[in-house]
Amino acid sequence: MSGEIEEMRSQIEDLVGKVSDLAMQDLRETIDAGEDKASSKEKQLLRVRRSLEKAYHLLSDLEDEVRH
């Protein structure tokens, strides 16, 4: 089970990177458009990233329990 958890954590880590890239892309587009506030898309992407990070940490805690 520990190997499966590690694989899921790795996949989540990849998703966090992709979501962060999308948020940065949206931020650049917002700035280029002359906007001075974050778009709703960027805000939602940041919420997605935080949720993924939370899932990553919850899996880490689970993995620690499995090892003990």
Steps between C-alpha positions, in 0.01 A plus 500: 500500500787736571613484137151586378483799733839622380383467138187705574707764676726521197202543269356771724837676503494503118146639502598773745773608258261503204235696689764749617614546140142567390454754780820679400392502135166651599676759719722603207196531274322710764800732533538524122134599477568786741293355782607569857308221674536126483248334272240261634673226297830563677331502839329170424828347377666605826220330697551186292873512572444537874255208494751283318771598750266407785435160340876452462556565870209280605649216298836567666336464841331179385828365370661570839223303671546207262873488578442482875 
